[in-house]
Structure formats: C-alpha cells, structure tokens
Amino acid sequence: MTDHNPPVTGYPAPPPPNGYAHPYPAPNGHPHPYQPNHYFNVAGPPPYPNHQRPTFLRRIFAVFVGTIIIIGTIFFIIWLVLRLQLPQFRVQTLTLTNFTTTSNSMISGTWTAGLTVRNPNTKITLHYFDIQAAVFYKSSSIAVTNLPPFVQGKKNETSVRATLVAVSDYFDEWKGIDRERGRGMVEFNLRMVGRVGFKASGWWTRRRVLRVYCPGLGVRVEANGTGGLSSGGGKACGVGV
C-alpha cells in the first residue's frame, strides 16, 4: 500500500559540523567558493562621529584672540616709546569787519581768526589735511571756509589764519546778536574739523579725524558799529580725535 502523505517539512535541519550551511549546494561536490567569513560579514555598530569641528573652532578662536593681543601689545609698546600727544590749538585773535544784521534775518561780515597750533611731540611729525573751519553764534553756523594742508615738525608751533565771510546770508539768530551787540560784546564760537596723520621715522598711523572747538570768543562791537576785536587775550581750544 502506497503512502500518499507528503513528508513533514519545516523542521530545521541539524546544523552542519562547521556551523555554517550555504543555501545552495556547491556543484560537483566541490567546496563552495563563498566562505562563511565572506558571506556573513556582520559589522559592528558604527563608530561614534569624530568631534573635530568644535576643536577646530576653538583653535580658530584662540588664534583670533592671540592675534588681537599681539597687535594690541605692539601698539601699546609704540605708544610707550613715542608718547603720542594731540596737537594744541589756541585762538590768539578774532577780528570782525563789515558786520551788519538786518530785520529780515540777513547777516554779513568777515571774521578773521589768528591761531597758533603746537605739536607737543618730540618724535612725531604731524600732517594736516582737509581742514574746514566755521564760525558760529551759539549753535548756528554763520560762515565756513577751508584751510590749506600743512605739516608740523617735532615740537613746532605754527601760525594759522582763517578768514570766514558771510554776505547777506540768512541767519535766524540775528535778534540774539543784536541784543549782545547792544551790550557792547558778542560771543562767537570757532569750530574746525579735519584729518591728521602722525608720522615717526618710517612709521605712519592711519589718518584720524581731528575736531577742534574754540568757544566763548568775545568780540567788542559797538551798538551801531560794523567791526571789533576779540578781548581777553588768547583762548585755548578743545581738541579731540
């Protein structure tokens, strides 16, 4: 009698002696070319990423800070050696001529300022460029002029003359001037701005903006007079860069 029941399958076959069974038999009984260590190459977990970026950024920051410290140290040493000082400005005289004001807010006049500029440095030459001077009454500008460039040697004192002219210019503060004029004295302010370069031997600094402020320059003017001269002697000016 023939058994028509199919053989029971699905049970795992016993493992081969070497613990490895290839899914397909090798032809002609030869060893299978795929060896276990090549077929099942099970890699371990991926290595942790190499944290190089934070280290690189720290190095860049350290180089930057070191560069700033080195540059600052160099400039500090230069300052100690050269003892850099700002120039000194002083208004010696302020003369006013052809001075008139009108009720329709017009002003005319010529202001001539005589200044002395002193370079107090013993090792530095000063070079002045693009100097503009203006005369003010309180905070209102009356006239503006440009001064020619000049060079100052070490421990040198230079005389500078600035002439500022207004011809029938609109000026809203004419009433204030007339009140002071009636008392015999009008106070003006002189302001200057320019660029200055410091040079010591072959070493140049960057050109810096120079600001000069000379307040409270009183000019004696009679009530109906058209001119006058500053009183009280010379006055020192404030200087900044």
C-alpha positions in Angstrom: 0.0 0.0 0.0 1.4 3.3 -1.1 1.7 6.2 1.5 0.3 9.3 -0.2 1.0 11.5 2.8 3.8 14.0 1.9 6.8 14.1 4.2 6.6 16.5 7.1 8.8 19.5 6.4 9.6 22.8 8.2 11.7 21.4 11.0 15.2 22.8 11.0 17.9 20.6 9.8 20.6 19.9 12.3 23.5 22.3 11.9 26.5 21.2 10.0 29.7 20.4 11.8 31.2 23.8 11.0 28.1 25.7 12.0 27.5 27.1 8.5 25.3 26.0 5.7 25.2 27.7 2.3 21.7 28.0 0.8 22.8 26.4 -2.4 24.9 23.3 -2.8 28.3 23.5 -4.4 28.5 21.9 -7.8 30.2 18.5 -8.2 30.8 18.3 -4.6 33.5 21.0 -4.6 33.8 23.4 -1.7 31.6 26.4 -2.1 33.6 29.5 -3.1 31.8 31.7 -0.7 33.2 31.1 2.7 31.4 32.0 5.9 33.6 34.9 6.8 32.9 36.5 3.4 29.2 35.7 3.1 28.1 36.9 6.5 30.3 39.9 7.1 28.4 41.2 10.1 29.9 44.6 11.0 29.7 46.0 14.5 27.9 49.3 15.4 29.1 52.4 13.5 31.8 54.2 15.3 30.9 57.5 17.1 31.5 60.6 14.9 34.8 62.2 15.4 34.2 65.5 17.1 36.7 67.6 15.1 34.5 70.6 14.4 34.4 72.0 18.0 38.1 71.5 18.3 38.7 73.4 15.0 36.5 76.3 16.1 38.3 76.5 19.4 41.6 76.7 17.7 40.4 79.4 15.3 39.1 81.4 18.3 42.4 81.0 20.1 44.3 82.2 17.0 42.0 85.2 16.7 42.3 86.2 20.4 46.1 85.7 20.2 46.3 88.0 17.1 44.3 90.7 18.8 46.5 90.5 21.9 49.7 90.7 19.8 48.5 93.7 17.8 47.4 95.5 21.0 50.7 94.8 22.6 52.6 96.2 19.6 50.5 99.4 19.6 50.9 99.8 23.3 54.7 99.5 23.0 54.7 102.0 20.2 52.6 104.4 22.3 55.0 104.0 25.2 58.0 104.6 23.0 56.6 107.6 21.1 54.3 109.0 23.7 51.8 110.2 21.1 50.1 113.5 22.0 47.4 115.5 20.3 48.2 118.9 18.9 47.3 122.1 20.8 45.2 124.8 19.3 44.8 128.4 20.6 42.9 131.4 19.2 45.1 134.4 19.7 42.8 137.0 18.0 39.4 137.2 16.3 38.7 140.3 14.2 35.3 141.2 12.9 34.8 143.7 10.0 32.0 144.7 7.6 29.5 143.4 10.2 25.7 144.1 9.6 22.5 142.4 10.6 19.0 143.2 9.2 15.5 142.7 10.4 14.8 140.3 7.5 17.2 137.8 9.1 20.3 138.6 6.9 23.8 138.8 8.2 27.1 139.9 6.7 30.6 140.1 8.0 34.2 139.0 7.8 35.7 137.0 10.7 39.5 136.6 10.7 40.9 134.2 13.3 44.6 134.1 14.2 45.5 130.7 15.7 48.6 129.0 16.9 48.9 125.3 16.5 51.6 123.5 18.6 52.9 120.0 18.1 54.0 118.8 21.6 55.5 115.5 20.4 59.3 115.1 20.4 59.4 112.1 18.0 56.4 112.6 15.8 55.6 114.9 12.8 52.0 115.9 12.2 50.4 116.2 8.7 47.1 118.1 8.5 44.6 117.6 5.6 41.1 118.7 4.6 40.7 121.2 7.4 37.4 123.1 7.5 36.7 126.0 9.8 33.3 127.5 10.7 32.2 130.4 12.9 29.1 130.0 15.0 26.8 132.1 17.1 25.6 129.8 19.8 24.8 126.6 17.8 24.0 128.3 14.5 26.6 128.4 11.7 27.4 131.8 10.1 30.3 131.2 7.7 32.5 128.3 6.6 36.0 128.2 5.0 38.6 125.6 4.1 42.3 125.8 5.2 45.2 124.6 3.2 47.1 121.5 4.4 50.3 121.9 6.3 53.0 119.9 8.1 54.3 120.4 11.6 57.7 119.3 12.7 58.6 118.0 16.2 57.9 120.5 19.0 56.9 123.0 16.4 54.5 125.9 16.7 52.7 127.1 13.6 50.6 130.2 13.0 47.3 129.6 11.1 45.0 132.2 9.7 41.3 131.5 8.9 39.1 134.1 7.1 35.4 133.4 7.1 33.0 135.6 5.1 29.2 135.9 5.1 27.5 138.1 2.5 23.8 138.7 3.1 23.3 135.1 4.3 20.1 134.1 6.0 20.6 133.8 9.8 17.7 133.1 12.2 19.6 134.2 15.4 20.1 137.8 14.4 18.0 139.1 17.3 20.3 137.4 19.8 23.3 139.0 18.2 21.6 142.4 18.3 20.9 142.1 22.0 24.5 141.3 22.8 25.7 143.9 20.4 23.7 146.5 22.3 25.7 145.5 25.4 28.9 146.0 23.5 30.1 142.4 23.3 29.1 139.5 21.0 30.4 135.9 21.7 31.2 133.7 18.8 32.4 130.1 18.6 35.0 128.7 16.2 35.0 125.1 15.2 37.3 123.1 13.0 37.3 119.6 11.6 40.0 117.9 9.5 42.3 114.9 9.2 45.7 114.5 10.9 48.4 111.9 10.2 51.1 111.0 12.8 54.5 110.1 11.3 57.5 108.9 13.2 60.5 108.0 11.0 59.1 105.5 8.5 56.0 104.6 10.6 52.6 106.1 9.7 49.4 105.9 11.6 46.0 105.9 9.9 44.8 109.4 9.3 42.4 110.4 12.1 39.6 112.9 12.2 40.6 115.9 14.2 38.0 118.1 15.9 38.8 121.5 17.4 36.3 123.6 19.4 37.0 127.1 20.5 34.1 128.5 22.5 33.4 131.9 24.1 35.3 134.2 21.7 34.0 137.6 22.8 34.3 140.4 20.2 33.8 144.0 21.3 31.3 145.6 18.9 29.5 148.9 19.4 25.8 149.1 19.1 25.9 150.6 15.6 29.5 149.5 14.8 30.5 147.3 11.9 33.5 145.7 13.4 35.5 144.8 16.5 38.3 142.9 18.0 38.4 140.0 20.5 39.2 140.8 24.1 40.8 138.9 27.0 43.8 137.6 25.2 44.2 134.2 23.6 42.0 131.2 24.4 42.8 127.5 24.3 40.6 125.2 22.3 39.4 121.7 23.0 40.9 119.1 20.7 39.8 115.5 20.1 40.1 112.7 17.6 
